[in-house]
Amino acid sequence: MYLKNILQSYQESLISCQNKPIEEFLDKNEKINYWSEKIQKIKSEISDNNFEKV
């Protein structure tokens, strides 16, 4: 449950970054990459440990 909540939080952060205009958020691409990597790590951990499927 913990990992699933973390995953949801990361996904919401990624969506928030994606919705901001680049003019207001100069490091937008860096933040999108950051959150994407975090999401992948959590998904891998869930998969590796046979937790609930995402």
C-alpha positions in Angstrom: 0.0 0.0 0.0 2.8 2.4 0.8 4.5 2.0 -2.5 1.2 2.4 -4.3 0.6 5.7 -2.5 4.1 6.9 -3.4 3.6 5.9 -7.0 0.3 7.9 -7.1 2.0 10.9 -5.6 4.9 10.8 -8.1 2.4 10.4 -11.0 0.5 13.5 -9.8 3.8 15.5 -9.6 4.6 14.4 -13.1 1.2 15.5 -14.4 1.6 18.8 -12.6 4.9 19.4 -14.3 3.6 18.5 -17.7 0.7 20.9 -17.4 2.9 23.9 -16.7 4.0 26.1 -19.6 7.7 26.1 -20.3 7.8 29.9 -20.0 6.9 29.6 -16.3 8.8 26.5 -15.6 12.3 26.7 -17.1 13.5 23.4 -15.9 10.3 21.6 -17.0 12.1 18.9 -19.0 14.5 18.1 -16.1 11.6 17.8 -13.7 9.6 15.6 -16.1 12.7 13.3 -16.4 13.2 13.3 -12.6 9.6 12.3 -11.9 9.6 9.7 -14.7 12.7 8.1 -13.3 11.2 8.0 -9.8 8.0 6.4 -11.2 10.0 3.7 -13.0 12.0 2.9 -9.8 8.8 2.5 -7.8 7.2 0.4 -10.5 10.3 -1.8 -10.6 10.3 -2.2 -6.9 6.6 -3.2 -6.9 7.3 -5.7 -9.7 10.5 -7.1 -8.2 8.8 -7.7 -4.9 5.6 -9.2 -6.4 3.5 -6.5 -4.8 0.2 -5.5 -6.3 0.4 -4.9 -10.0 0.3 -1.4 -11.3 
